[in-house]
Amino acid sequence: MADVLFILERIKPGKTPDCFQMWACRGAGKGCKRNATRAVAKHCDDCILPDENETVENVKKRLDRGDA
């Protein structure tokens, strides 16, 4: 299975949980090169927004299948 890079991205001002989204990406060299040199990671077209009930294993399987 591929390694998964999780990106916690702020979507609006504040510190409450609804101010953030967790994205999953294959990472640099595995489909996404956008965050290779960025100080603050941002999601890209290859990233997926996991379901809140989805496990890390299920996210890895989705990425391996190419569902991103």
Secondary structure, DSSP 8 states (H G I E B T S, - for coil): ----EEEEEE-SSSSSGGGEEEEEE--TTTT--TTSS-SS----TT-B---TT--HHHHHHHHHHT--
